[in-house]
Amino acid sequence: GVETPVLVVDLAALKRNIEAMATAAKSAGIALRPHAKTHKSPDIAALQVNAGAKGIACATIVEAEMLAATGIGGLLLTAPQFGDSRFLRIARIDRERGLTVVVDH
């Protein structure tokens, strides 16, 4: 048996869906940046980037750090951040892989 919780993925269907989305974005002339919060997987993020995604959006610094550590670049942190320790982590990710951070007024 399989211990739960567990992610079970039909890899062929996943790849078809990633390719279909990449093709649709390219045909529409838009840059695709899928969100990692749905899968939290460096392997899936790599498939998305390899299919043509501009990068990957992240909800948290931890997600961005995880993806950067596995070589994923073009990261976008979608929530404003505050605090010196977070700013230091953001700067490190930016130096290593490139990171854009959403800010609000």
C-alpha positions as protocol buffer text, in pm:
chain_id: "A"
residue {
  index: 1
  type: GLY
  ca { x: 0 y: 0 z: 0 }
}
residue {
  index: 2
  type: VAL
  ca { x: 88 y: 365 z: -33 }
}
residue {
  index: 3
  type: GLU
  ca { x: 116 y: 579 z: 277 }
}
residue {
  index: 4
  type: THR
  ca { x: -89 y: 897 z: 265 }
}
residue {
  index: 5
  type: PRO
  ca { x: -76 y: 1182 z: 210 }
}
residue {
  index: 6
  type: VAL
  ca { x: 99 y: 1120 z: -120 }
}
residue {
  index: 7
  type: LEU
  ca { x: 98 y: 1286 z: -459 }
}
residue {
  index: 8
  type: VAL
  ca { x: 19 y: 1047 z: -740 }
}
residue {
  index: 9
  type: VAL
  ca { x: 73 y: 1196 z: -1086 }
}
residue {
  index: 10
  type: ASP
  ca { x: -4 y: 1066 z: -1432 }
}
residue {
  index: 11
  type: LEU
  ca { x: 326 y: 1188 z: -1581 }
}
residue {
  index: 12
  type: ALA
  ca { x: 209 y: 1166 z: -1941 }
}
residue {
  index: 13
  type: ALA
  ca { x: -102 y: 1373 z: -1864 }
}
residue {
  index: 14
  type: LEU
  ca { x: 104 y: 1623 z: -1662 }
}
residue {
  index: 15
  type: LYS
  ca { x: 347 y: 1672 z: -1951 }
}
residue {
  index: 16
  type: ARG
  ca { x: 59 y: 1709 z: -2201 }
}
residue {
  index: 17
  type: ASN
  ca { x: -106 y: 1972 z: -1982 }
}
residue {
  index: 18
  type: ILE
  ca { x: 219 y: 2164 z: -1932 }
}
residue {
  index: 19
  type: GLU
  ca { x: 286 y: 2161 z: -2308 }
}
residue {
  index: 20
  type: ALA
  ca { x: -73 y: 2267 z: -2386 }
}
residue {
  index: 21
  type: MET
  ca { x: -51 y: 2561 z: -2147 }
}
residue {
  index: 22
  type: ALA
  ca { x: 290 y: 2664 z: -2282 }
}
residue {
  index: 23
  type: THR
  ca { x: 160 y: 2647 z: -2638 }
}
residue {
  index: 24
  type: ALA
  ca { x: -151 y: 2850 z: -2552 }
}
residue {
  index: 25
  type: ALA
  ca { x: 57 y: 3118 z: -2380 }
}
residue {
  index: 26
  type: LYS
  ca { x: 305 y: 3136 z: -2667 }
}
residue {
  index: 27
  type: SER
  ca { x: 22 y: 3157 z: -2924 }
}
residue {
  index: 28
  type: ALA
  ca { x: -133 y: 3443 z: -2726 }
}
residue {
  index: 29
  type: GLY
  ca { x: 200 y: 3624 z: -2703 }
}
residue {
  index: 30
  type: ILE
  ca { x: 213 y: 3617 z: -2325 }
}
residue {
  index: 31
  type: ALA
  ca { x: 487 y: 3507 z: -2090 }
}
residue {
  index: 32
  type: LEU
  ca { x: 374 y: 3226 z: -1862 }
}
residue {
  index: 33
  type: ARG
  ca { x: 488 y: 3214 z: -1500 }
}
residue {
  index: 34
  type: PRO
  ca { x: 300 y: 2926 z: -1329 }
}
residue {
  index: 35
  type: HIS
  ca { x: 257 y: 2928 z: -953 }
}
residue {
  index: 36
  type: ALA
  ca { x: 450 y: 2676 z: -742 }
}
residue {
  index: 37
  type: LYS
  ca { x: 195 y: 2685 z: -460 }
}
residue {
  index: 38
  type: THR
  ca { x: -12 y: 2427 z: -641 }
}
residue {
  index: 39
  type: HIS
  ca { x: 259 y: 2162 z: -670 }
}
residue {
  index: 40
  type: LYS
  ca { x: 553 y: 2273 z: -451 }
}
residue {
  index: 41
  type: SER
  ca { x: 775 y: 2052 z: -667 }
}
residue {
  index: 42
  type: PRO
  ca { x: 1110 y: 2146 z: -819 }
}
residue {
  index: 43
  type: ASP
  ca { x: 1068 y: 1862 z: -1069 }
}
residue {
  index: 44
  type: ILE
  ca { x: 735 y: 1994 z: -1193 }
}
residue {
  index: 45
  type: ALA
  ca { x: 871 y: 2351 z: -1197 }
}
residue {
  index: 46
  type: ALA
  ca { x: 1160 y: 2231 z: -1413 }
}
residue {
  index: 47
  type: LEU
  ca { x: 915 y: 2071 z: -1656 }
}
residue {
  index: 48
  type: GLN
  ca { x: 726 y: 2400 z: -1675 }
}
residue {
  index: 49
  type: VAL
  ca { x: 1040 y: 2607 z: -1735 }
}
residue {
  index: 50
  type: ASN
  ca { x: 1172 y: 2358 z: -1990 }
}
residue {
  index: 51
  type: ALA
  ca { x: 839 y: 2388 z: -2175 }
}
residue {
  index: 52
  type: GLY
  ca { x: 888 y: 2763 z: -2204 }
}
residue {
  index: 53
  type: ALA
  ca { x: 764 y: 2921 z: -1881 }
}
residue {
  index: 54
  type: LYS
  ca { x: 936 y: 3254 z: -1811 }
}
residue {
  index: 55
  type: GLY
  ca { x: 983 y: 3147 z: -1451 }
}
residue {
  index: 56
  type: ILE
  ca { x: 788 y: 3032 z: -1150 }
}
residue {
  index: 57
  type: ALA
  ca { x: 575 y: 3232 z: -907 }
}
residue {
  index: 58
  type: CYS
  ca { x: 615 y: 3157 z: -537 }
}
residue {
  index: 59
  type: ALA
  ca { x: 388 y: 3240 z: -244 }
}
residue {
  index: 60
  type: THR
  ca { x: 661 y: 3217 z: 21 }
}
residue {
  index: 61
  type: ILE
  ca { x: 1033 y: 3271 z: 64 }
}
residue {
  index: 62
  type: VAL
  ca { x: 1066 y: 2902 z: 153 }
}
residue {
  index: 63
  type: GLU
  ca { x: 920 y: 2805 z: -186 }
}
residue {
  index: 64
  type: ALA
  ca { x: 1157 y: 3046 z: -362 }
}
residue {
  index: 65
  type: GLU
  ca { x: 1456 y: 2913 z: -167 }
}
residue {
  index: 66
  type: MET
  ca { x: 1362 y: 2553 z: -247 }
}
residue {
  index: 67
  type: LEU
  ca { x: 1328 y: 2622 z: -619 }
}
residue {
  index: 68
  type: ALA
  ca { x: 1644 y: 2835 z: -636 }
}
residue {
  index: 69
  type: ALA
  ca { x: 1841 y: 2560 z: -461 }
}
residue {
  index: 70
  type: THR
  ca { x: 1744 y: 2320 z: -738 }
}
residue {
  index: 71
  type: GLY
  ca { x: 1845 y: 2559 z: -1016 }
}
residue {
  index: 72
  type: ILE
  ca { x: 1513 y: 2718 z: -1104 }
}
residue {
  index: 73
  type: GLY
  ca { x: 1545 y: 3084 z: -1200 }
}
residue {
  index: 74
  type: GLY
  ca { x: 1308 y: 3361 z: -1300 }
}
residue {
  index: 75
  type: LEU
  ca { x: 1135 y: 3347 z: -965 }
}
residue {
  index: 76
  type: LEU
  ca { x: 859 y: 3586 z: -858 }
}
residue {
  index: 77
  type: LEU
  ca { x: 765 y: 3623 z: -491 }
}
residue {
  index: 78
  type: THR
  ca { x: 397 y: 3717 z: -501 }
}
residue {
  index: 79
  type: ALA
  ca { x: 351 y: 3863 z: -152 }
}
residue {
  index: 80
  type: PRO
  ca { x: 519 y: 4173 z: -6 }
}
residue {
  index: 81
  type: GLN
  ca { x: 784 y: 4091 z: 253 }
}
residue {
  index: 82
  type: PHE
  ca { x: 902 y: 4272 z: 564 }
}
residue {
  index: 83
  type: GLY
  ca { x: 1193 y: 4233 z: 804 }
}
residue {
  index: 84
  type: ASP
  ca { x: 1570 y: 4228 z: 784 }
}
residue {
  index: 85
  type: SER
  ca { x: 1601 y: 3848 z: 792 }
}
residue {
  index: 86
  type: ARG
  ca { x: 1359 y: 3813 z: 500 }
}
residue {
  index: 87
  type: PHE
  ca { x: 1536 y: 4088 z: 304 }
}
residue {
  index: 88
  type: LEU
  ca { x: 1868 y: 3904 z: 347 }
}
residue {
  index: 89
  type: ARG
  ca { x: 1713 y: 3579 z: 223 }
}
residue {
  index: 90
  type: ILE
  ca { x: 1557 y: 3762 z: -73 }
}
residue {
  index: 91
  type: ALA
  ca { x: 1892 y: 3920 z: -163 }
}
residue {
  index: 92
  type: ARG
  ca { x: 2063 y: 3579 z: -152 }
}
residue {
  index: 93
  type: ILE
  ca { x: 1803 y: 3421 z: -381 }
}
residue {
  index: 94
  type: ASP
  ca { x: 1828 y: 3717 z: -619 }
}
residue {
  index: 95
  type: ARG
  ca { x: 2207 y: 3685 z: -638 }
}
residue {
  index: 96
  type: GLU
  ca { x: 2188 y: 3310 z: -698 }
}
residue {
  index: 97
  type: ARG
  ca { x: 1896 y: 3278 z: -943 }
}
residue {
  index: 98
  type: GLY
  ca { x: 1717 y: 3609 z: -986 }
}
residue {
  index: 99
  type: LEU
  ca { x: 1409 y: 3705 z: -788 }
}
residue {
  index: 100
  type: THR
  ca { x: 1139 y: 3964 z: -842 }
}
residue {
  index: 101
  type: VAL
  ca { x: 929 y: 4064 z: -542 }
}
residue {
  index: 102
  type: VAL
  ca { x: 579 y: 4210 z: -553 }
}
residue {
  index: 103
  type: VAL
  ca { x: 541 y: 4523 z: -342 }
}
residue {
  index: 104
  type: ASP
  ca { x: 244 y: 4733 z: -245 }
}
residue {
  index: 105
  type: HIS
  ca { x: 219 y: 5098 z: -155 }
}
